[in-house]
Amino acid sequence: MANLELYELQGCPYCAKVVDKLDELGLDYESHVVAGPKSERDEVERVSGQRGVPVLADEENGVEGMPESDDIVEYLEETYGDGAA
Ligand SMILES: N[C@@H](CCC(=O)N[C@@H](CS)C(=O)NCC(=O)O)C(=O)O
């Protein structure tokens, strides 16, 4: 089973898009709810090189911190969706 982690913010529509995809694919994940102020998101910066959320970590597949909701949704579909190898 995948060991996914999602850095997210309450009320963030980009995060909700990723959560919808995780739910659709039936994937469990550990949620890290980040602080509103970007200045307090040091962990997000450490894993992804920037301070925006959502950020996905999938260490089993070498993904330490992937930003950009569209990229994350595409990654999840390709890695865990019906067409996954
Ligand atoms: N294009 C980004 C936008 C994400 C975004 O704007 N996230 C907001 C929270 S809803 C945020 O963290 N903003 C701070 C920043 O982008 O540095 C995506 O689709 O992931």
The ligand as an SDF file (V2000), in Angstrom:
LIG
                    3D

 20 19  0  0  0  0  0  0  0  0999 V2000
   -1.0690   26.6210   -9.0570 N   0  0  0  0  0  0  0  0  0  0  0  0
   -1.0690   26.1490   -7.7220 C   0  0  0  0  0  0  0  0  0  0  0  0
   -1.8040   27.1240   -6.8410 C   0  0  0  0  0  0  0  0  0  0  0  0
   -1.8210   26.6800   -5.4140 C   0  0  0  0  0  0  0  0  0  0  0  0
   -2.1610   27.8190   -4.4780 C   0  0  0  0  0  0  0  0  0  0  0  0
   -2.3870   28.9930   -4.8890 O   0  0  0  0  0  0  0  0  0  0  0  0
   -2.2060   27.4770   -3.1970 N   0  0  0  0  0  0  0  0  0  0  0  0
   -2.3990   28.4670   -2.1780 C   0  0  0  0  0  0  0  0  0  0  0  0
   -3.3470   27.9550   -1.1050 C   0  0  0  0  0  0  0  0  0  0  0  0
   -4.9730   27.7020   -1.7880 S   0  0  0  0  0  0  0  0  0  0  0  0
   -1.0590   28.7600   -1.5570 C   0  0  0  0  0  0  0  0  0  0  0  0
   -0.4610   27.9260   -0.8980 O   0  0  0  0  0  0  0  0  0  0  0  0
   -0.5430   29.9410   -1.8740 N   0  0  0  0  0  0  0  0  0  0  0  0
    0.7620   30.3270   -1.4560 C   0  0  0  0  0  0  0  0  0  0  0  0
    1.7500   30.2300   -2.5710 C   0  0  0  0  0  0  0  0  0  0  0  0
    1.3780   29.8490   -3.6860 O   0  0  0  0  0  0  0  0  0  0  0  0
    2.9190   30.4640   -2.3320 O   0  0  0  0  0  0  0  0  0  0  0  0
   -1.6660   24.7350   -7.7110 C   0  0  0  0  0  0  0  0  0  0  0  0
   -2.5660   24.4650   -8.5170 O   0  0  0  0  0  0  0  0  0  0  0  0
   -1.2230   23.9280   -6.8900 O   0  0  0  0  0  0  0  0  0  0  0  0
  1  2  1  0
  2  3  1  0
  2 18  1  0
  3  4  1  0
  4  5  1  0
  5  6  2  0
  5  7  1  0
  7  8  1  0
  8  9  1  0
  8 11  1  0
  9 10  1  0
 11 12  2  0
 11 13  1  0
 13 14  1  0
 14 15  1  0
 15 16  2  0
 15 17  1  0
 18 19  2  0
 18 20  1  0
M  END
$$$$
